Amino acid sequence: MRQKNRFGIWREANSVAVDATGAIYFGGETSSANFPMKAAYRSIFGPSSEAFVTKLCDPKFIADQASMIILQVQGGASPAAQTLHIEACASIPFSMRVEGDFLRATPSSGTTNANLQVSVEARAMGIGDYQAKLIFTSPDALNSPFEVPVLLRVNPPPPSISASAIVNAASGKSGPIAPGELIVLYGTKLGSAQLSGFAITGDSRFSNDVAGTRVLFDGIAAPIVYTSAGQVSAIVHYGINGRAVTQVQLEYRGAKSNTVAMSMSAASPALFTANSSGSGPGAILNQDYSLNTAANPADKGATVILDATGEGMTNPGSSDGQITSDVLARPRLDVSVSIGGQTAVVDYAGSAPGLVARVFQLNVRIPVNIATGAQPVIVTVGGISSPSGVTVSVR
């Protein structure tokens, strides 16, 4: 709209805009050589007319963060203060109050534009999420009172693991790990205090997340067998095959442990034992599927069933955490078994039907000319032998 006075001087506004702070901007053109100016790009009037932008301010509060999230480790040092910037289209006075016992913010009053330092005192608070807010008031602000929500998230202390405490689930010994191997990680703050068993997904796999715990190999989550605060069992995923080293990390409720470098091996065989110690009588079934013990030994020439882990890659390729079905996977590497120092005939070596992939079953015949009593059993895969100390009873 153009306005002209009796001297023929005109002003014309042909655009308007509003910003987030409540300021209104008019843009246009004028022939007035004494048009009021402030912070002009050109201070000399043109030969006939000049463009102009005029700002009208009806202020309201605006913050550089619509809400704030502050993370605190339970019992740890308070996190560094965060800065919240509060402004308006004009300098206006404000007062600020905190709603939330754990929340701190300064200054409590001032004029816009202003920076506030926001912090928490929450070391004694339990794990969980807590709500608070900062409330700004001013008689000059259109949107007074103005609130900025603050979420305090108290996380558990980060887990801690070490290479020596990452062991084969059957032998309990640390050392190089193999693709598909069942392992156990010992440490602190690895999961909830209560033991949590595996969870099965819709596609019949062991879940990669149990009760908030995940085990990562080179950043990829592995299937979980069980979790607790002090130990977690997982299945090394097959994607690390061929690597010399893998980086292992444990995560509990979003808090990640230190990273541990573990050497890799094509195989890392070990036999499960009856007492889960890694030595002594093996978790071995006789030919009639009864448990092999000193009181219930196997006959010479009879078949026994051994359970192991750590055979490495298979044919066909096994899927991470998949429960074995009708298609049984066999180790790619050569497998042999010795009992009492003698080579035993291996009738079958491969997946254990109905169990999670990476329980490795062997059907083996007891040598006919072996001595009676507890005889040592060794499984060798690809030239790598299981630890000594596991026995089978023979009569």
C-alpha positions in Angstrom: 0.0 0.0 0.0 1.5 3.3 -1.1 1.0 6.5 1.0 1.9 10.0 -0.4 2.0 13.3 1.4 1.2 16.8 0.1 4.8 17.2 -1.0 4.6 14.2 -3.2 6.8 12.1 -1.0 5.6 8.5 -0.8 6.1 5.3 1.2 5.1 1.9 0.1 5.0 -1.4 2.2 4.7 -4.5 0.0 5.8 -7.4 2.2 5.4 -8.5 5.9 7.0 -11.3 8.0 7.0 -12.5 11.6 9.9 -14.3 13.3 10.0 -16.7 16.2 10.6 -14.0 18.8 7.4 -12.1 17.9 9.0 -9.3 15.8 7.1 -8.1 12.7 9.0 -7.0 9.7 7.7 -4.6 7.0 9.6 -4.3 3.7 9.0 -1.7 1.0 10.2 1.4 -0.7 10.2 5.2 0.0 11.1 8.4 -1.7 11.6 10.2 1.7 15.2 11.3 2.0 14.8 11.7 5.8 13.2 8.3 6.4 14.2 7.2 10.0 17.1 4.8 9.8 18.8 2.4 12.3 21.6 0.0 11.4 21.0 0.8 7.7 23.1 -1.0 5.0 23.3 2.4 3.2 23.4 5.7 5.0 23.1 7.8 1.8 19.7 8.3 0.1 19.6 7.2 -3.5 18.7 9.5 -6.4 15.0 8.9 -6.2 14.0 6.1 -3.8 15.3 3.6 -1.4 14.1 0.1 -0.1 13.5 -0.2 3.6 12.8 -2.9 6.3 11.0 -1.8 9.4 10.9 -3.9 12.5 8.1 -3.8 15.1 8.7 -5.8 18.3 6.0 -7.4 20.5 8.3 -9.7 22.4 7.9 -13.3 23.4 10.4 -15.8 25.0 12.2 -18.2 22.8 14.9 -20.8 23.9 17.5 -22.4 21.8 16.4 -25.8 23.2 12.7 -26.7 23.3 13.6 -29.2 26.0 16.8 -30.4 27.8 18.1 -33.9 28.5 20.7 -34.4 31.2 22.4 -37.7 31.7 23.8 -38.8 35.1 25.6 -42.0 36.0 24.2 -43.3 39.3 26.7 -42.5 42.1 29.1 -40.8 39.7 30.3 -37.2 39.4 27.7 -34.6 38.4 27.7 -33.9 34.7 29.0 -30.6 33.4 26.5 -27.7 33.3 24.6 -27.2 30.0 23.9 -23.7 28.6 20.4 -22.6 27.7 20.0 -19.4 25.7 16.9 -17.4 26.2 16.0 -14.4 24.0 13.2 -12.1 22.7 13.0 -9.6 19.9 13.7 -6.8 22.4 15.6 -6.6 25.7 13.0 -7.4 28.4 13.5 -8.3 32.1 12.7 -11.8 33.2 12.6 -13.9 36.3 13.3 -17.7 36.3 12.3 -20.3 38.8 13.2 -24.0 39.0 10.6 -26.8 39.4 12.4 -29.9 40.5 14.5 -30.6 43.6 17.5 -31.9 41.7 17.7 -29.1 39.1 19.9 -26.0 39.4 20.0 -23.0 37.1 21.6 -19.5 37.2 21.0 -16.6 36.9 17.5 -16.6 38.4 16.7 -13.2 36.8 18.1 -10.8 34.1 17.2 -9.4 30.7 17.1 -11.0 27.3 19.1 -12.1 25.6 20.7 -14.2 28.3 22.6 -17.5 28.8 21.7 -19.7 31.8 23.8 -22.5 33.2 21.7 -25.6 34.0 23.0 -28.4 36.1 21.8 -31.2 38.4 22.6 -32.7 41.8 21.6 -36.3 41.4 24.3 -38.6 42.6 22.1 -40.2 45.2 19.1 -40.7 42.9 18.0 -44.2 41.7 18.2 -45.4 38.2 15.3 -43.9 36.1 13.9 -40.8 34.4 12.9 -37.7 36.3 11.0 -34.6 35.1 11.6 -31.0 36.0 11.2 -27.6 34.3 12.5 -24.0 34.1 9.8 -21.4 34.2 10.4 -17.9 32.8 8.1 -14.9 33.5 8.0 -11.3 32.3 5.3 -8.7 32.2 6.6 -7.7 28.7 6.5 -11.2 27.1 3.5 -12.3 25.2 4.0 -16.0 26.2 4.8 -15.5 29.9 5.0 -17.8 31.7 7.3 -19.8 29.4 8.5 -23.3 30.3 11.5 -25.4 29.2 11.1 -29.1 30.3 14.1 -30.8 31.6 14.5 -34.6 31.7 17.1 -36.1 34.0 18.1 -39.7 33.1 20.0 -41.6 35.8 21.8 -44.5 34.1 23.5 -47.4 35.9 27.3 -47.3 36.2 28.9 -48.6 33.0 29.7 -52.3 32.9 33.3 -53.5 33.1 34.9 -56.5 31.4 38.4 -57.9 30.8 40.0 -60.3 28.3 40.9 -62.8 30.9 37.2 -63.0 32.0 35.9 -63.8 28.5 35.9 -67.6 28.4 34.7 -70.6 26.5 31.4 -71.6 28.0 32.4 -75.3 28.1 36.0 -75.2 29.3 35.8 -72.0 31.3 39.2 -71.0 29.8 40.1 -67.7 28.2 41.9 -67.5 24.9 41.2 -67.1 21.2 37.6 -67.3 20.3 35.9 -68.8 17.2 32.9 -67.8 15.1 29.8 -69.4 16.7 31.4 -70.3 20.0 29.4 -70.2 23.2 31.2 -67.9 25.6 30.7 -66.4 29.1 31.7 -62.9 30.1 32.5 -62.2 33.8 32.6 -58.7 35.1 30.6 -56.1 37.1 27.3 -54.4 36.3 26.7 -56.5 33.3 23.0 -56.8 33.8 20.2 -56.9 36.3 20.7 -58.6 39.7 18.2 -61.3 38.7 19.3 -64.0 36.3 17.4 -63.6 33.0 17.3 -66.5 30.5 17.2 -66.3 26.7 14.3 -64.9 24.7 13.2 -66.4 21.4 12.3 -64.1 18.6 9.4 -64.6 16.1 11.8 -66.3 13.6 13.0 -68.9 16.2 16.3 -67.2 17.1 17.9 -66.3 20.4 17.4 -62.6 20.9 20.3 -60.1 20.8 18.9 -58.2 23.8 17.9 -59.9 27.1 16.8 -57.7 30.0 18.6 -54.7 28.6 22.0 -56.4 28.0 23.7 -56.7 24.7 27.1 -58.2 23.8 28.8 -56.5 20.8 31.5 -58.0 18.5 32.9 -55.2 16.4 29.8 -53.2 17.1 27.3 -56.0 16.1 25.0 -57.5 18.7 25.3 -61.2 19.3 22.7 -63.7 20.5 22.3 -63.9 24.3 21.9 -67.1 26.3 21.5 -65.6 29.7 22.4 -62.4 31.7 23.0 -61.4 35.2 24.9 -58.7 37.1 28.1 -60.7 37.3 28.1 -62.9 34.1 26.6 -63.1 30.7 26.6 -65.9 28.1 26.5 -65.1 24.4 27.2 -66.7 21.0 30.0 -65.2 19.0 28.4 -64.2 15.7 29.6 -65.6 12.4 30.3 -62.3 10.8 33.7 -62.1 12.4 35.0 -65.1 10.6 38.4 -64.5 9.0 39.4 -61.7 11.3 42.5 -61.8 13.4 41.1 -59.7 16.3 37.5 -58.7 17.3 36.6 -55.8 19.6 34.2 -57.0 22.4 32.0 -54.6 24.3 29.0 -55.1 26.6 26.1 -52.8 26.9 23.5 -52.6 29.7 20.6 -50.2 29.5 22.5 -48.0 27.0 25.7 -47.8 29.2 28.7 -49.4 27.4 31.6 -51.1 28.9 35.3 -50.7 28.1 36.3 -52.4 24.8 38.4 -55.6 24.9 40.4 -56.9 22.0 40.1 -60.7 21.6 42.2 -62.8 19.3 40.3 -64.9 16.8 40.8 -68.5 15.8 39.2 -70.7 13.1 38.1 -73.1 15.9 38.2 -73.3 19.7 36.8 -76.6 20.7 35.8 -77.6 24.2 33.7 -80.3 25.8 30.9 -79.5 28.3 31.3 -81.3 31.6 28.8 -82.6 34.1 29.7 -80.1 36.8 30.2 -77.2 34.4 33.7 -76.7 35.6 35.5 -77.6 32.3 37.1 -80.7 33.8 36.2 -84.0 35.3 33.4 -86.3 33.9 32.0 -84.9 30.7 28.4 -84.1 30.1 28.3 -87.3 28.0 25.3 -89.6 27.2 25.6 -93.3 26.9 24.1 -95.2 23.9 20.8 -95.5 25.8 20.8 -91.7 26.4 21.5 -92.1 30.1 24.1 -89.9 31.7 27.6 -91.4 31.6 29.0 -91.6 35.2 31.4 -93.8 37.2 28.3 -95.7 38.4 26.9 -95.9 34.9 29.8 -96.4 32.5 29.8 -97.0 28.7 30.5 -100.3 27.2 33.6 -100.7 25.0 32.6 -100.4 21.4 29.4 -98.6 22.3 28.5 -95.1 21.1 28.5 -92.1 23.4 27.2 -88.6 22.7 29.5 -85.6 23.5 28.4 -82.0 23.6 30.9 -79.3 22.7 31.3 -75.8 21.3 33.8 -73.9 19.3 33.9 -75.8 16.0 33.9 -72.7 13.9 32.2 -72.3 10.5 29.8 -74.9 9.2 28.3 -76.3 6.0 25.7 -75.3 5.3 26.4 -72.0 7.0 24.6 -71.6 10.3 22.6 -68.5 11.1 23.4 -66.5 14.3 21.3 -67.7 17.2 19.1 -70.0 15.1 17.6 -73.1 16.8 18.7 -76.1 14.8 15.9 -77.7 12.8 15.9 -80.5 10.2 18.9 -79.2 8.3 22.0 -80.2 10.3 25.2 -78.2 9.8 28.6 -79.9 9.8 31.9 -78.3 10.7 33.9 -77.2 7.7 37.2 -78.2 9.4 38.2 -81.8 10.0 37.1 -83.3 13.3 38.7 -86.2 15.3 38.3 -87.6 18.8 40.7 -89.5 21.0 39.5 -91.5 24.0 42.1 -92.9 26.4 44.8 -91.8 23.9 43.3 -93.9 21.1 41.6 -92.6 18.0 37.8 -93.1 18.3 35.4 -93.5 15.3 33.3 -90.4 14.9 29.9 -91.4 13.4 28.5 -87.9 13.5 29.8 -84.3 14.2 27.5 -81.4 13.7 24.6 -79.4 15.0 22.6 -80.7 18.0 18.9 -81.1 16.9 16.6 -78.8 18.9 19.4 -76.8 20.5 20.7 -73.4 19.5 23.3 -73.3 16.7 26.7 -73.6 18.3 26.0 -76.6 20.5 28.2 -79.1 18.7 27.2 -82.8 19.0 29.6 -85.7 18.4 28.5 -89.4 18.3 31.6 -91.4 19.0 32.4 -95.1 19.5 34.4 -96.1 22.5 37.6 -98.0 21.3 37.1 -101.8 22.0 40.6 -102.3 23.4 40.6 -99.4 25.8 41.2 -99.7 29.5 38.3 -99.5 32.0 37.6 -96.5 34.3 37.7 -92.8 33.6 39.4 -92.2 30.3 40.5 -88.8 28.9 38.6 -87.4 25.9 40.1 -84.9 23.5 38.3 -83.3 20.5 40.4 -81.8 17.7 38.9 -79.5 15.1 41.1 -78.2 12.2 44.2 -79.2 14.2 43.1 -77.3 17.3 42.5 -79.6 20.4 40.1 -79.1 23.3 41.6 -78.6 26.8 42.6 -81.8 28.7 40.9 -82.9 31.9 37.6 -84.2 30.6 36.8 -87.9 31.0 34.3 -90.6 30.0 33.7 -93.7 32.2 34.3 -97.1 30.5 33.7 -100.6 31.7 
